[in-house]
């Protein structure tokens, strides 16, 4: 019986570790780690966010930057214009209760 409890605890801890490793963008936002910035990129709301959330932010931002550059090139406009427009769209689409960056740079819950 004692070994069964140990195995159950090990299995539970392993599952918890796997669940944490599989953090997605919605989870990172809902837990208050990441938020949408005015510049079209994700920002770190909580400086103590887990490394997974920070790595996710970098990956998403790299992908966004690539997409924004492609849009800017194909439309002959400045990258900054695309980033700004994307930021406003992302903020507008952000669900209530998630963090967004206010124009003054402060993080606020929408």
N, C-alpha and C positions, 0 to 999 in steps of 0.2 A: 504494500500500500504506500509506503514511504517513497519507493522508487517511482510509482505511478504519479505521485504528486510532483516529484522532481521533473519527470518527463513532461508533464503537463505544463509546468512553469517554464521549462526550456522551450517547448513548442510555442507557448504564448509569447515569450520574449522574442523568439525568432520571427514570429508573425508580425509583431509590433515593429521590429527592425525593418522587415520587408515593406510594411505599409509606409513607414517613414521614408524609406528609400524611394518609394514610388510617388513622391510629392508631385502634384501637378499644379498648374497655374491657379486654378480655382481654389485649391486647398491653400496655397501660399497666400492668396489674396484674402480668403475668408478667415485665415488665422492672423491677419494683420501684419504679415511679414513684408508684403509687396503692395505697391499701389501704382496707379497710372499718373504719370507726370504730364505737365503742360507741353513738354518737348516731344511727345510721342513715344517715349520709352518708359519701361518700368523703373520704379525707384524703390530703394530699400527704406521701408517705413520704420522697421524695428532693427536697430543696429546690432541687436543680439539674435537676429534671425539665424536659424541653422544654416550650415554650409550648403545644404541641398537647395534651400530657397535662393541663396545667393548665386549658386551655379545655374539654377533655372533662370534667374533674372538675366544673367549674362548670355545664356543661350538664346532666350527669347529676344533680347535686345540686339544680338548679332543678326538674327534672322530678320527682325524688323528693319534694321539699318540696311541690310541687303535689299529688301523689298522697296524701301523708300528711295534708295539710290537708283534702282531700276525704274521706278515711277518717275523720278525727277529727270533722268536721262531721256526716257521715251517721250516726255512731254516738254522737254526743253525748259524746265524751271529749276529754281534753286532747291537744293536739298532741304534747307531750313524751312521753306514754305511747305513742303510735303510733311516734314516732321511736325510742324505746328498744327497743320490741318488734321493730321492723324491723331495728335494729342487731344485736340478738342473732340474729335469723334469718339476716341476711347473713353474720355471722361464722361461724355454724354451717355455712352452705352454702359458705363459702370453701374452695377446694381447697388441699391440702397444698402448701407451698412458697410460698404467696402471703402478703402481709403483712396482719395484722390489728392493731387497737389493743387492747392489754391494758387491763384495768380501771384500771391505774395511769397510763394515757396513753402508755406506751411502745409503739413499733412492734416486733412480733415476727413471725417467720415461723411460720405454722401448721404 
